[in-house]
Amino acid sequence: MRCLVQRVSSASVSINGHVESQIGEGLLVLVCAMQGDTQKDAEWLARKAANLRIFRDEAQRMNRSLLDVGGAALVVSQFTLAAETKGNRPGFSSASAPEEGRALYEHFSREMASLGVPLANGVFGADMQVSLVNDGPVTIWLDTGLR
């Protein structure tokens, strides 16, 4: 599984001009299930994101996790993280099938929530508009294939 984690002051997901979900301080987590991923991958990735020490401590150093600061997570499915870009038109054949992707996305979200993270979600498979204020900016790529 892959995810792109962004430290945010705020983030929201809108569909057709209606705000579907939003958070204040925390993480925007864009998640993609890849072929061959398992629930164990989703669990590892959720723990990694929740415990990633990218929030400032008293000395203004990135030394605190989402759990430490009590921030929320907005979790959004994004199959385009599976893009293969050899040519000019991206391919997405390494992404999991939609049913499997949905199940792993939902498992990832449940795992984040079980860790005590206040959670908001996008809508799987929907055409969403994602707004965010990236704090820092801090953007980090996580991939279970790289652990």
Buried (B, 14 or more C-beta within 10 A) or exposed (E): BBBBBBBBEBBBBBBEEEEBBBBEBBBBBBBBBBEEBBEEBBBBBBBBBBEBEBBBEEEEEBEBBBBEBEBBBBBBBBBEBBEEEEEEEEEEEBBBEEEBBBBBBBBBBBBBBEBEBBBBBBEBEEEBEBBBBEBEEBBBEBBBEEE
